């Protein structure tokens, strides 16, 4: 039996006696790509792949300049940020309030590190579940921020 403190700790097992530490995040990182591949194969074979586990957090943001002497603003941005997470990766999506039918997939977060989306990421189960969620909420035009072109490309 292992005694673990804060996810990392000494073990009473052979690993613990040898001075190894068990880090559950490292084990999860190794398992995650396998989990994604198995899901994709099930989906490609036409089998009903289980729903990808996902949590959604939505936050509303307003960014404005200081008003000038007449009370006008140089800029005013109002948007929602969607964070779709499966516990390992987080997909960031931005939707501006003045374009209610549109949303843009911005990139990945893994821990504190941010990554650009790649074309192959568009087939990731989390991206597919997020796109279905966004379409169900009325976002009919989805774009993604392409790292190669450094611009927005249509998702479809």
C-alpha positions as a printed Julia matrix, in Angstrom:
156×3 Matrix{Float64}:
   0.0    0.0     0.0
   1.4    3.39   -0.92
   1.18   6.49    1.21
   0.87   9.47   -1.12
   0.97  13.12   -0.12
  -0.16  15.8    -2.61
   0.04  13.43   -5.57
   3.74  12.75   -5.02
   5.1   10.76   -2.16
   7.16   7.9    -0.85
   5.88   4.4    -1.38
   6.13   1.37    0.85
   6.46  -0.72   -2.33
   9.63  -1.76   -4.12
   9.6    1.56   -5.97
   9.54   3.41   -2.66
  12.38   1.31   -1.26
  14.45   2.12   -4.32
  13.82   5.82   -3.79
  11.45   6.33   -6.73
   8.61   8.75   -6.43
   5.22   8.15   -7.94
   3.78  11.06   -9.86
   0.23  10.37  -10.99
   0.38  13.17  -13.55
   3.28  11.45  -15.35
   1.35   8.19  -15.49
  -1.69  10.05  -16.81
   0.43  11.77  -19.48
   1.62   8.38  -20.74
  -1.89   6.91  -20.78
  -3.66   9.89  -22.37
  -2.4    9.47  -25.98
  -3.39   5.79  -25.89
  -6.85   6.75  -24.67
  -7.23   9.23  -27.57
  -6.1    6.64  -30.16
  -8.52   4.0   -28.87
 -11.38   6.52  -29.02
 -10.48   7.55  -32.58
 -10.26   3.93  -33.78
 -13.67   3.17  -32.28
 -15.14   6.23  -34.0
 -13.52   5.41  -37.37
 -14.73   1.81  -37.31
 -18.27   3.08  -36.94
 -18.65   1.77  -33.45
 -20.4    4.05  -31.07
 -17.48   5.61  -29.26
 -18.3    6.61  -25.7
 -18.84  10.29  -25.06
 -15.58  12.06  -24.35
 -15.57  13.35  -20.78
 -15.76  17.12  -20.84
 -16.39  20.02  -18.51
 -17.27  23.49  -19.78
 -16.58  26.81  -18.09
 -17.78  30.05  -19.65
 -16.6   33.49  -18.56
 -17.7   36.88  -19.88
 -15.08  39.57  -20.57
 -15.24  43.27  -21.46
 -12.15  45.18  -22.59
 -12.42  48.93  -23.2
 -10.12  51.88  -23.52
 -10.45  54.87  -21.25
 -13.17  57.25  -22.45
 -11.99  60.36  -24.21
 -13.18  63.89  -23.39
 -16.49  63.33  -25.2
 -17.14  60.01  -23.45
 -16.3   57.85  -26.48
 -14.04  54.8   -26.38
 -11.2   53.99  -28.8
 -12.07  50.3   -28.49
 -14.67  48.13  -26.82
 -14.51  44.32  -26.96
 -17.1   42.11  -25.32
 -16.7   38.34  -25.57
 -17.16  34.99  -23.87
 -14.32  32.57  -23.27
 -15.24  28.9   -23.24
 -12.87  26.46  -21.55
 -13.5   22.85  -22.52
 -11.5   20.42  -20.4
 -11.14  16.68  -20.14
  -8.9   16.84  -17.08
  -5.65  16.76  -19.08
  -6.1   19.28  -21.88
  -8.13  22.48  -21.99
  -9.41  23.89  -25.28
  -9.91  27.67  -25.31
 -12.66  29.15  -27.48
 -13.58  32.82  -27.87
 -16.95  34.14  -29.05
 -17.54  37.87  -29.51
 -20.91  39.26  -28.46
 -21.41  41.25  -31.69
 -21.18  38.02  -33.75
 -23.45  35.6   -31.87
 -23.29  32.88  -34.54
 -19.47  32.75  -34.6
 -16.81  31.22  -32.33
 -13.06  30.7   -32.73
 -11.0   27.82  -31.32
  -7.91  29.58  -30.0
  -5.58  26.89  -28.69
  -4.74  24.31  -26.03
  -3.69  24.69  -22.43
  -1.88  21.85  -20.72
  -1.13  22.93  -17.19
   0.29  26.45  -17.47
   1.6   25.99  -21.02
  -0.33  27.23  -24.06
  -0.09  25.54  -27.46
  -1.26  26.49  -30.95
  -3.81  24.24  -32.6
  -2.62  22.07  -35.49
  -4.76  20.7   -38.29
  -4.54  17.19  -36.81
  -6.0   18.54  -33.55
  -9.3   19.15  -35.31
  -9.98  15.39  -35.03
  -9.23  15.22  -31.3
 -12.28  13.97  -29.36
 -12.29  17.03  -27.08
 -12.39  19.36  -30.11
 -15.22  17.35  -31.7
 -17.25  17.38  -28.46
 -16.61  21.12  -28.02
 -17.72  21.83  -31.62
 -20.93  19.86  -31.05
 -21.56  21.8   -27.83
 -20.97  25.15  -29.55
 -23.23  24.28  -32.48
 -25.97  23.19  -30.07
 -25.68  26.58  -28.37
 -26.19  28.45  -31.67
 -22.62  28.92  -32.93
 -23.02  27.91  -36.57
 -19.73  29.41  -37.85
 -16.66  27.9   -36.23
 -13.09  28.96  -37.02
  -9.76  27.85  -35.59
  -6.52  29.78  -35.13
  -3.99  28.09  -37.42
  -0.38  28.22  -36.29
   1.0   27.75  -39.83
  -0.97  30.6   -41.4
  -1.19  32.53  -38.13
  -4.77  33.34  -38.97
  -8.32  32.02  -38.67
  -9.38  29.1   -40.84
 -12.89  27.61  -41.18
 -13.37  24.59  -38.91
 -15.54  22.61  -41.33
